Each structure stands twice: as C-alpha cells, then as structure tokens.
C-alpha cells in the first residue's frame, strides 16, 4: 500500500506567511554578513557592547515557550483541554519575559546614546531585533486568543487545527531567533 | 543496534528541549573565546544549524510531511547558514 505523507500541521495560508517571513529574515541575515565583510572591526567592536547574557537567556525563553506550545498541542490531542490551555499560558509567560528582557536591552542601548543611526552594525541590530520583537508580540497575541478559546473548551481532541496554526507561526519566530542570536551576539 | 534503540528511546520532545538549551549554553560559552578564528565561527554555525533542524523536525513536527515542505524549510536553513559562513570566510 502506498504511504502518503502526513498533512502539514496548521493552516496552509499561515505556511505561506511563514515562507514569506523566512525569506525576508533570510535576506536580512545574508545582508548583515555581506555588509560586515568591509566593516569587520566596526562590527566586532560594536558586537562586544551587546549583552550576551540577555541574548542567551532570551534564546532559552523562546526555546522553552516553543516546548510548551508543542506540549499544549499534545495535551489537546489527548482531550486534556485545561492542561493544554495551561501549557499555552506558560508559553505566553515565557514569551512575555522575552519581550521584557528585550525591552530592557533596548532601553540600555538608548540610555547609552546608541540608536539605529550610530553605525551600520547598530542599524542592523535595531532593524533585525525590532522586526523580530514585533513578530514575538504578534505571536503572543495569537497564542493568547487560542489559549483563551482552549480554556473555554472551544476545541476538542480532533480540533487541533487552530492551535497547530498558531504553533507553526510561533516556531517560525523561534527558528529565526536561533540564527539571529549567534549571528548578531556571538559570531566574530 | 543497541545504541540505535537507546538513542530512539531517549529522543523525545523533552530531550529535544534539553539539547536545545545545552546547545544555547555552548553558544554562549563559545562567545567568551576571544578567537576570531574560522573554527569557532564554523562550530557556532553548525550548532545553529543543528538547533534549526530540531525546531523544524520536532517542534514544527514536519517529520513525515511532503518533500516540498521539507525542501523549503531545510533549504532555507541550509542556504542562510551556508551564505553566512561563506561571507565570514571572505573576510
């Protein structure tokens, strides 16, 4: 018997949005690396002023939020709706902590007189991380709507479509950060 | 065989999370090595690639979906990582 591939998780329209977002972020990442070729010293010196601790903690927070989203989908598939909503709330809490830390990081830089016009490195730093920051906020809003509906019992074990759609978007936000953290904070 | 079975038993969503956290700590640790060396850059990008594979395969649950979806996602990850490595090697 022919084995068919399993269906993609979530909505097809969301996957087209994900592909478009990945394309944009991918172009930004490559542009950063290419522009750096002629500005190595400036990029390296500026990079050393970034808070790597905050970057690493934020990476762990996003990874953990994604883990909770996966657990929420598994719980819903087992018809444990309350447990599923609790996992989603835990994911929202982790994601919100990410936003809080990133906001503090932006505040630190702004207070030190550093902004998007300081140099080319900071132009990329602010452009990329702010762009990602707004995606995290949008992801949190989507997760919150799904969590609320799950908590109210709108979804049953065979109705994981909305949660998988929200989850796919959230994982994309995570995937992008996984490249952004080493690229902007670490690799010299 | 025994090793393969053990790895399969240990490989689940919880251990994936743990591996992602450990790889993040490795990335953070490597940031303190003051070497503008190619080797460190390559290790960091390989670690980032490995983390990306785990997110696509295990978090996004794209294992077993159509080849086109896997080609797009793994293709994106490969092209981005490779382009970054090439640009850093050109310095």
HADDOCK unambig.tbl for C-alpha pairs under 7 A between the chains (distance, minus, plus):
assign (segid A and resid 5 and name CA) (segid B and resid 64 and name CA) 5.67 0.50 0.50
assign (segid A and resid 5 and name CA) (segid B and resid 65 and name CA) 4.89 0.50 0.50
assign (segid A and resid 5 and name CA) (segid B and resid 66 and name CA) 5.26 0.50 0.50
assign (segid A and resid 6 and name CA) (segid B and resid 64 and name CA) 5.74 0.50 0.50
assign (segid A and resid 6 and name CA) (segid B and resid 65 and name CA) 4.82 0.50 0.50
assign (segid A and resid 7 and name CA) (segid B and resid 65 and name CA) 5.96 0.50 0.50
assign (segid A and resid 8 and name CA) (segid B and resid 65 and name CA) 5.91 0.50 0.50
assign (segid A and resid 26 and name CA) (segid B and resid 80 and name CA) 5.98 0.50 0.50
assign (segid A and resid 30 and name CA) (segid B and resid 80 and name CA) 6.66 0.50 0.50
assign (segid A and resid 30 and name CA) (segid B and resid 83 and name CA) 6.33 0.50 0.50
assign (segid A and resid 30 and name CA) (segid B and resid 84 and name CA) 6.01 0.50 0.50
assign (segid A and resid 33 and name CA) (segid B and resid 84 and name CA) 5.64 0.50 0.50
assign (segid A and resid 33 and name CA) (segid B and resid 87 and name CA) 5.68 0.50 0.50
assign (segid A and resid 33 and name CA) (segid B and resid 88 and name CA) 6.78 0.50 0.50
assign (segid A and resid 34 and name CA) (segid B and resid 87 and name CA) 5.63 0.50 0.50
assign (segid A and resid 37 and name CA) (segid B and resid 87 and name CA) 6.78 0.50 0.50
assign (segid A and resid 37 and name CA) (segid B and resid 90 and name CA) 6.96 0.50 0.50
assign (segid A and resid 37 and name CA) (segid B and resid 91 and name CA) 5.40 0.50 0.50
assign (segid A and resid 56 and name CA) (segid B and resid 24 and name CA) 6.67 0.50 0.50
assign (segid A and resid 56 and name CA) (segid B and resid 28 and name CA) 6.26 0.50 0.50
assign (segid A and resid 60 and name CA) (segid B and resid 21 and name CA) 5.93 0.50 0.50
assign (segid A and resid 63 and name CA) (segid B and resid 17 and name CA) 6.98 0.50 0.50
assign (segid A and resid 66 and name CA) (segid B and resid 59 and name CA) 6.97 0.50 0.50
assign (segid A and resid 67 and name CA) (segid B and resid 17 and name CA) 6.44 0.50 0.50
assign (segid A and resid 70 and name CA) (segid B and resid 59 and name CA) 6.26 0.50 0.50
assign (segid A and resid 168 and name CA) (segid B and resid 60 and name CA) 5.84 0.50 0.50
assign (segid A and resid 171 and name CA) (segid B and resid 59 and name CA) 6.78 0.50 0.50
assign (segid A and resid 171 and name CA) (segid B and resid 60 and name CA) 6.31 0.50 0.50
assign (segid A and resid 175 and name CA) (segid B and resid 52 and name CA) 5.98 0.50 0.50
assign (segid A and resid 175 and name CA) (segid B and resid 55 and name CA) 6.53 0.50 0.50
assign (segid A and resid 178 and name CA) (segid B and resid 48 and name CA) 6.27 0.50 0.50
assign (segid A and resid 178 and name CA) (segid B and resid 52 and name CA) 6.74 0.50 0.50
assign (segid A and resid 179 and name CA) (segid B and resid 48 and name CA) 6.00 0.50 0.50
assign (segid A and resid 182 and name CA) (segid B and resid 44 and name CA) 6.88 0.50 0.50
assign (segid A and resid 186 and name CA) (segid B and resid 31 and name CA) 5.23 0.50 0.50
assign (segid A and resid 187 and name CA) (segid B and resid 41 and name CA) 5.77 0.50 0.50
assign (segid A and resid 188 and name CA) (segid B and resid 36 and name CA) 5.55 0.50 0.50
assign (segid A and resid 188 and name CA) (segid B and resid 41 and name CA) 6.91 0.50 0.50
